């Protein structure tokens, strides 16, 4: 029985590792660990399969390339957010996430 089944379901940490696995962001040792876990945990295996289907559908649906200015705009907003006193204490992931959110919402100052 896997640790997820013992605790009544997939833990947030285990799901984060599955997303990192799908993104290719794990070390070789972690890759082996997550593969073994997915083989032994039906709950996580189902979540993994669902995420694979979603990512595949998104890839098929997104044939249109992003505008050339998008990367530049997002990087500018990340720089602006890093310099802002309100976000200076946040981690890099938080700043990047906020910049992306603002880019898609069109709310960041230029």
Secondary structure as GFF3:
##gff-version 3
##sequence-region A 1 110
A	DSSP	alpha_helix	3	6	.	.	.	ID=ss1
A	DSSP	alpha_helix	12	23	.	.	.	ID=ss2
A	DSSP	alpha_helix	28	40	.	.	.	ID=ss3
A	DSSP	alpha_helix	42	61	.	.	.	ID=ss4
A	DSSP	alpha_helix	68	83	.	.	.	ID=ss5
A	DSSP	alpha_helix	92	105	.	.	.	ID=ss6
###
